[in-house]
Amino acid sequence: MGHNAGVTRLLDENALVRSSVVANCLMNRERSLSGSYGYGRELGIDVMAELSTRARAATPVRWLDVCCGSGRALAEAAGLLAARGLTAEAEIIGLDLADHFVSGSFSPSLRLISGSVNQWVPDGCFDLITCVHGLHYVGDKLEVLSRIASWLTSDGLFIANFDTRSVRRADGTPTGRRLTAQLRSQGFAYDSARRRISRRGCAQIRFPYRYLGADDQAGPNYTGQPAVDSFYEPLP
């Protein structure tokens, strides 16, 4: 079922997590912190610089990586922080639906948690929240954006890959510029060329849409990988 086909079957969250498209997502499984497909290139930020600067200003600095895959990049970051003597000043949490994390002994600053971003409840706020290509496989994307915004500290940074074309109306057409304008009005920045969304600071956000379900047969998105489209109708 591609973007131009009539949508006849939408999945709820429970069905979506069992989808082969979501289960077989390889985008983040072995992604590194740096390099040609690393976090720096994909997100356009230096994660270690962000963590190191904040670790010296506040204790502890907290980083949440949503849809972290194996957690390889997080383990690398934890090791680098340890080498700089900053283990006690940092806490790194990786959240992923699949429990396929890297094995080995980790720095005490690192926790890898199996769970859904739609349901997981954090035990505090975060100075940095990232999501590298993970939102492509989430059902209720707008609810996740709202939840993440509420998890930030007052000056915390959120940045993720996000394709607005994956957010669609009930008839299958993209929400387009209306959604982009609503994101910006709620304090998000959206880079349409690089397909990145970001914001600074905590907020309680409600988008004027009702979630209808997800299509896991939408086909490849801009990454070339099969992705999930999310369907909404505007609230009156």
Sequence and secondary structure as in RCSB ss.txt:
>XXXX:A:sequence
MGHNAGVTRLLDENALVRSSVVANCLMNRERSLSGSYGYGRELGIDVMAELSTRARAATPVRWLDVCCGSGRALA
EAAGLLAARGLTAEAEIIGLDLADHFVSGSFSPSLRLISGSVNQWVPDGCFDLITCVHGLHYVGDKLEVLSRIAS
WLTSDGLFIANFDTRSVRRADGTPTGRRLTAQLRSQGFAYDSARRRISRRGCAQIRFPYRYLGADDQAGPNYTGQ
PAVDSFYEPLP
>XXXX:A:secstr
  TTS     B HHHHTT HHHHT  SSTT  SSSTTSHHHHHSS HHHHHHHHHHHSSSEEEEEET TT HHHH
HHHHHHHHTT GGGEEEEEEESS     S   TTEEEEE  TTT   SS EEEEEESS GGG SSHHHHHHHHHH
HEEEEEEEEEE  GGGEEETTS B THHHHHHHHHTT EEETTTTEEEEES      SEEEEEEETTS B TTSS
B  EEEEEE  
